[in-house]
Amino acid sequence: MESLVEIGTESGIGARMKTLQHQLSGPFDLDSLRQAEIGLNGLLSLAELGLIEEEKQVQGSLRLATLASLKHEVRDDTLTRFSAYRLVRSLRERRRMTDLTGSIEGESTADALRHEFQSASRRLVSAWAMNPSLVQVLRYALDLWPSPELLEPVEQALMSKLDDSQQNSEFGRRVAYYVLADMFKAGATETGRESKRDLNFRIADVDSYRIALANLASRTLGRVEAPWYVQQQASLFLASVGKTATLPQAAPELRFHRALHSFVQAKSYAKDITVEEEVVVALVGH
């Protein structure tokens, strides 16, 4: 194993990324995947360290405090996205190659792998928390381990931004709404779907996660200041889990979503869409 200092030089990070990419391009075995995951976790640590040092500089710390920091040739957000995507991919490849009927030091192989899935997911949520613009990393985390327990602190952090009444909190509210919209979109299209298909390896609690996310979507729709794009994704997710939503009639951006919820409730479609559009909405709702 290389130390973080050794792979943190200007010439080291790019080379390390290429090596890890090559390792995950195959062919690979369980040991090579584990080694790749160690390297990817190391890159995540480097990215987190870079963000911490950057925060120190913004807060006006003495330059001496950041003297040991090495300049990265790759942006910290790029490093985080690179590592997060490949870490999730490696874990899923390892799941496909693992005999779940075995045991390791008295612990079943399945339980050991579940623990690794959960640990990686928590690690990715932590990485997102340091840079909330990396919503894709949060989506990876929630897809890897869709659990109400994991959703709760994320929801708490986002709601704290929405409920902040200070005048300089507008940027934080916009970021929170953007993250919520992406979470609802992912919930409707991807989160937990692969886990549900894997009948031999149950992880977390996908159904409870969807219930918790649906409750969050309903509460978000109840906010009169919620942007139209958040209402779109929240209503889409609610429709995907068979729950209804009442949407503002005056918002033209929501006309297809109003029609979709009319379809879910087996009611007549909204009057502001064409017959051709009704067919498309029916196909989506079905």
N, C-alpha and C positions, 0 to 999 in steps of 0.2 A: 504493500500500500504506500502511496505517496502522501506526504504531509500536505496540508493546505498551502503552506508557504511555497513548496516546490512546484505546485501546479498553479500558483497564483501570479506568476510572472507574466509580463506582457506577451511573451512567446509561448507560454505554457497553456493558457486557457483554451485558445483556439485549437491547439494540437490535441489537448485532452478531449475536447468536444468531438473532434474528428475520430479519435480512437473509440470513444463510446458509441458514436454513430455506426462505426464499422462493426463493433461488437454486436450491436442490436440488429444489424442487417442480416445476420445469420451466415452460416449455420451456427447454432449455439446449443448449449446444454444448461442444466440447472446451475452448475457452478459458475459458468461464464455469465449467466444472468444475474446471479447474486453479486459477482464482482462488478458488473455494470451498475447495479443499484447502489453499491457502495460509492462508486465514482460519481453517480448522479446526485447522491445526497451530499457529497463533498462540494459539488458545484452549487447546490442550493445554499449551503453554508456560506460559500464565498459571496453569493449574491446578497444574502442577508447581512453579512458583514459590511459589504459595500454600501448598503442602504443606511446602516447604522452610522458609518463614518461620514456619509453625506449629510445625515441629519445633524451630526456634531458640527460640521462646517457651517450649516445653515444657522444653527443656534449660536454661532460665534465662539466656539471653543478655540483655545490656543492651538496654533499649528503644530506645536510639539506633541499634542495629544493624538494627532493623526499621522505622525511622522513615519510610523511603521507600516502604514497602509500602502499597498501596491496598486498602481494604476492598472485597471483591467482593459484589455483590448476589446472586450465584448461588454455591451451595456448590461447592467444588472437585471433589467426587466427581460431582456432577451435570454439571458442565462437562466432565469427562473422559468420562463416558458419552455425553453429547450429541455431543461431537466424534468419539469413536471410531466410533460407529455410522455417522455421516454420512460420515466419511472412507472407511470401507470401502465404503459404498454408492456414493460418488462414483467411487472407483477402478473399481468393477465396471461402473458406467454408462459410464465412459470406455473400458473394455475393449470394450464392445459397439459403441462408435462409432468405434473405431480400426481403420485399415487395417493389418493386421499384416504385409503384404507390402512395406511401404515401409521407408525408412531415414532416420535423422536424424544428420547429421554423421558418416557412416561406420558408425554403429551401427544395427542393425536395429530397427525400431519395436517388435517383439515383445520383444527383449532389454531395450530401454529401459523398457518397461512392466513387465517382470518385476522389474527393479531397483527400480522405484517400489513395487511390491507388497511386495517384501522389506523395503525401508526402512521403509515404513509399518508392517509387521508388527512389526519390531524396535522401532519407536517405541512401539507399543502395549504390547508386553511390558514395556518400560521404565516406561511409565505405570502398569501393573499392579503392578510391583515396588515402586513408591513407595506404593501403597495396595492391599495384597493382598485387601482385601474386594471390590474391583471385579473379580470373577471373570469377569463378562460381557465385560469389555475383553480379558482373556486369551483368552477363547473367540473373539472377533473376530480377534485376532492369529493364533491357530493355524489358524483356518479360512481366513484370507487367504493364509497361507504355511505349510502343514503340512509341516514339515521336522524330521527328527531333530536337526539342528544347532540349531534353535530350541528344541526340547523339552528338550535336554540341560541347559542352565543352569537352566531352570525346575524340572526334576526335582531337580537338585542342591540348589537352594534349599529345596525342599519336604522333601527327605530330611534336610537339616541340621536342620530343625525337629523332625522325627519322632525323630531320633537324639539330640536334646539331652536330657541327663540332669539338667539343673538343675531345682530344685524350682519355680522361677517360669516354667518353659517350657510349662506345660499349655495356656495360651491359644494359643501359637504352634502347638502340635501340633493343637489343634482347628481352627484356621484352615487348616493344611496338609491335614488330612483333608477338610475341606469343599471346598477347591480341587480336590483329587484326585477326589473324587466328581463334581464338576461337569465336570472334564476327561473322565472316562470316559463320563459321560452324553452329552456333546457328541460324543465320538468315535464313539459308537454311532448317533447320530441326525443329526449335521450336519457335523462337521469334514471338509473335503475333498470333500464330495459334489458341490458345484457345480464344483469344479476338475476332478473326474473326468469330468463331463459335457461340459466344454469341450475337445473333442478338438483344436482348432486353437491352443490356448494352454495349453501344459503349464507348470505352475509347481511348484517345489519337487519333492518326491518323496512323494506321498501314501501309496503302498504301504509305503515304508520307515518313514514316520511311524507308520503303524498297527502295524507290527511292533514298533517301539520302545515305543509306548504299550501294546501287549499285554504286552510283557515287564515294563513298570512295573506293570500291573494284576496280573500273576501274583505279582510280588514283594510287592505291597501285600496281596494275599489271604493271603500267607504270614505276615503279621504277626498274631499272636494277639490283639493289642489293637486291631486295626482295627475301627471302629464298623460296625454292621450296614448303615447306609446307604451306606458306602463299599464294603462287600462286595457289596451289591446292584448298584451301578453298575459296579464292576469286572467282576463276573460277566456282566452284561448286555453290556458291551463285548466281552468275550472270546467270548461266544456269537455276537455279530454278525460276528466275523471268523473264526468256525469253530473256535475253540480251546476246549478243555474246562477246567473248573475243579472242584475238590473243595471243597464248601461244608459248613460245620458242620451236623450233623443236628439239633442242639438249638435252633437259632435259628428261631422261627416266622416271623420277618420274611423269611426266605430260602426259604420253601417253594416259591413260584412259580419262583424262580431255580434251585432244585435240579431242579425238573421241566423247566425249559427246557434245562438242560445234559443231562438224561437224553434229551430229544428230540434234541439235537444229536448225541449218541452213539448214537442209535437204540436206546436201552434203554427198559425199562418206566418209566412215570412214578412219581413219588413217591406214597406211599400217603396222604399228608396233604392231598390236594386232591380235589375232586369231579370227576365226569365232565364237567360243564359247564366247569369250570376247565381240565381237560385240553384241551378243544377250543380254548379261548382261547390256552393256552400253545402248542399246535401251530400255530395261525395266526401267532403272533408268531415262532416258530422257523422257520416256512416262509418 
